[in-house]
Amino acid sequence: MRIILFGTPQFAVPTLAALLDVHDVVAVITRPDRPHGRGQKVSANPVKALATARGVPVLQPTRLDDPEWLAQIDAFGADLAVVAAYGRLLPQRLLDIPRLGFINVHASLLPRWRGAAPIHRAVLAGDAQTGVTIMRVVLALDAGPTFASAAAPIAAADTSEVLETRLASMGAELLVATIARMASGAISETPQNESGVTYAAKLERCESQIDWNRFAVEIDRQVRGLQPWPLAAAILEGRRIAFLKSSVVDAAPLGATPGEILEAGGNGLVIACGSGAIRITEVLPEGRRAMPASAFLRGAPGKIGTMVAALPVRPLQDDTP
């Protein structure tokens, strides 16, 4: 098939690679380049980098309803368009162009977790499993009928970043199989069950703030679910520190204050929570590289009895990197 891919982040790379191996990818549509990091350097996103390396035309429109751009898409003569984490709603005029329409590789078991951050929200909510769904793209957010889905368990140590890598590969494999069935005509579309809909809101920087009065299991999910951004973080003796790896400690001593350091040494930091405690084994101190918590403690404060404070409260803001 002649296929156009719409995608931007690393999640879409396995999908593009799989399509390139089997089909004729006539164009890749990705988000405009944006500056990143402290130096605010502009660099190609992962999808653009792969497409450029493979000689596939790359388009980065700012307006998806521009008539000249829509005519350019029409001129590719695509049979099908595939969306994988593109990150923008598509107008009906665009959806109507490919002969077989648009299908989407979505990182959840729809109708659970429609929206921008399905992997992160599944981890934050403590879901036992998630998965990938291949669905038809319609004007409503992730509401189209589905073609296929595949489930994946969420392990106790899974971060959203690790889970995303796993689901990206699963999604690419399921997509190729779905397109093969579509080409043969041996496929049907199943409407989503609207009674099971939940929404995965976009992550906000303010979600970094840890409330130590919460249960340890909830804070552990926060550490694992907010990776690679915005990261669960707190203040230790005036310094911001983000937490990268954690596990739940069954119990805290009677009388321990939420946020109090109970253990600090070779096994990392143990911090009291509203119920139980959490062990932190990898950290990211502000302005430094990620490191084992034990290494951080050798050259920084973190004595038993010290309080780990919450981050200052910040208003909601659209500052996703």
N, C-alpha and C positions, 0 to 999 in steps of 0.2 A: 504493500500500500504506500501511497504518497501521504506522508504525515508531517504536520507542523506540531512542534512541542512548545508549550508555554510553561516556563519554569525558571526559578532563580537560585535557590539555595542548594546546599549539598544534598539535601533529601532527593532532589530531582536528578542528580547525576547518574545513579544506577538506571533510572528509567530511560534517560537519553542514551546511555551506553547500550542498553538492551535493544532499544529501537534501531540504533545504528547497525547492530549486528544482523537484523532481520528485515528491516523495511527501508524505504527511501525517505529519509528525513530531509524534506525540501527547505525547511527554515526552522530557526529557533527564535522564539520571542521571549525576551527577558526584561527585567526591570532596568531602568536607567542606572548607570554607574553612580555610586555614592562614596563620599570620603569615609574612611574608617580609621580607628585607632588614634593615638595621641598626635601623630603627625598629620592626620586627616588626608592621607594619601588615597587617591582614586585608583582602584585596581579592578580587574575583571572578576565578576562573581564566578562561582564554580561551574555553572552551566555554560556561561559564555566562554570560559576558558576551554572546556572540552569541545564545544561546537567549533570554535575557531581552530583548534588543533586538528579537527577532522574535516575542515574545509566546508562547514555548513554555514550558509548565510545567517547572520544574526541581526535582528531588529530590536530596538529598544524604544518603543513609542512612549510618549508622555500622555497622549490622548488616544483612547481606544475607539472613539467615535469619529475620528477624523476621516472624512470621505476619501481623501487621497491614500491614506494608509490602508483603509478597508479595501480599496481597489487593488492595492499591492498584494494584500493577503489573498484576494480572489484570484489574482493572476498566477499564484503558485499552483493552482489546480489540485489542491489537497483533497484526498478522500476522507481524511479524518484529522481532527486536532486532539492532542492529548495535553491535559493540564496536570502539573505536579508541583504544588506549592508555588504557584505564580504570585499569589498575594493580592490580586485585584479582581473585582467583580467585572464580568464581561457583558457588554451590551448585546441585545438580541440580534442586531444587525450583523455582529461578528459571529454569533453562534450559528446563524443561518448559512454561513458561507460553505463550510466543508460538506461534501455529499452525505457523509454519515454523521455529521454533527461533531460535538465535543464530548469527550469522556475524561474523567478525573481520577487520579490516584490519590485517595484520601486516607490519611493515617489514623483511622479509627474504625470501629465496627458500627457504622451508621445504623440507626439515627443517633446513637450516643456520640456526643462531642462533635457536633457541627461547628465549623468556625476556624479561627486563626491558629489556635494552639492546642490541638487535640492530644498530642503526645504528652505535653507538660501537664495538662489538666487531668489526664488519666492517672499520672503518677501522683499529683497533688491530692487527688480524691481517694487514693488508696485502692484503685481498681485492681482486681486480681488478674484481669486480662485486657488486652486491647487487640488491635489488628489493622488490616488494611481493607479498603473497599474500593472497587471500581464502579463508578456511577456515571450516569449521564449528567452533563452540566445543563442547568436551567437557570432562569433569572434569580430565583430564590436561593439563599445561601445554603449550599450543600444539601439541597432538598430533592434532587432528581432521583429517579428510579435507579436501582442498583443492578449490576450485572453479575458480580461475584464478590466474595469476601473470604478472608483467611484470618484466623485468630492466632494470637501469640500471648503466652503468659507474661506477666510482669513480675520478675524476680525481686526478692527483698532488697538486693543491692543495686538494682537497675537505676541509673540516672536517665533523665529524659534524653540526654545526648547519646548514651549507649543504645537506648531503645530505638531512637530515631534511625541509627545506622542499621539495625536489624530490620526495622519495618521498611526502610528504603529498598533493601534487597528483595524482601518479600513482595513489595508492591510492584517492582519491575518484573519479577517473574510472573505474578498474577496478571499483570497488564498484557504481556506477550501472549499468554494463553487465552485471555479474553478476546484480544484482537483476532486471533486465529479462529475462534468460534464465531466471531462476528462476520469474518470474511466468508465462512462457510454457510452462514445463515442459521446455524444451530445454537441460537442464543435467545434468551428472553429477558425482559426487564421487569423487576419486581418493585412496586411502590414501597416507599419507606413507611414504617408504622409511626404515625405522628404522635402517638401516645408515649413513645419512648424517647422523644427528642430531648437532648440537653445541648447546651451551647458552650463552646470553648473560647472564652473571651481572650483577646490579645493580652499578652503579659505586659505589666507596667513596672517601672523601676521601683515604685513604692512597695511592691510585694517582697522586696529584699528584706524588709524589716521583720525580725524574729520577735514574737511575743513569747517570752520564756514561761508564761503562765499556762501555755497550752500543753497538751499531752506530748510526751517525748516522741511517740509514733507520728504525730502530726508534723513536728519540727523536722524529723528525719525525712518525711515526704517532701517538705519544703526544700531541704538541702538537695535532695535528689531531683526534684521536679523543676527547679529554676536554673538548670544548666543547659547551655553554656551562658545564658543571660536571663535575668539580671543577677543571679546568684544570691543565696541567702547569706546575710551578713549581720555583723554586730560591731559594737565598740568595746575594745579591751584597753583600759587605761588610756583613753584618748585616741586610740588608733583604730581605724576601720579594718576589719578582717573578714574575709569571705570564707565560707566553709564549703569544701568540695567533696569530702567523703565522711560518712557518718554511719552510725548504727545505734540501735536502741539498747539501753542498759535497763535490765528488768526493774530495778528498784533504786531509789535514792534514800539516804539516811533520814530518819525522822527529824523534822525541824529544819531541813535544808531549804534555803530560800531559792525560788526560781531565778536562774541566772548565775547562781553561785558555782564557782569552780570547785569540784569535789576531788579531782585527780589531775595531776599535770606532770607528765614524764614521758618515759619511753613508749608508753601505750597511748599517747595523745592526751587530749583534754576530755574530761568527763564533766558535764555541766548539768546541774539540776534543772528540772522542768516542773511544770505544774503537777504532772503525774509522771513519775519515773525520771530517767536521766538519759542524756544522749552523749555518745562518745564521738569525738571529732578526730579523725586520723589524717586528714589532708586539708591544708588551708591556703588561702591566697591573701597575704598581707598587702595592704594598699601600697602601690608603687614597687612591688617586688614580684618574683615569680612564684608559681605554685610550689609548695614544698610539704613534706610530712610535718604533721603538727609537732612531733618530737623534735625535729630540727629547728622549727620556729621557737620552741620553748627554750632551747639552749641559749638563745641570744636575745630574748625578749621577755617582757613581763608575762605572768600567768601563774601566779602562786595560788596554792590551795586557799580558798576563802575569798579570793578576789571576785568581784562581781563583773559579769559581762553584760554591758548595757545594750539596750535597743538602739537602733539607728534613729536619728531625728526624723520626725514625721514630715513627709513631703507630699504635696498635692499630686493627684493623678495628672499624668502628662504623657503626651504622645512622643516618647523619646526612644522608641525601639530602634536598636542599631540596624 
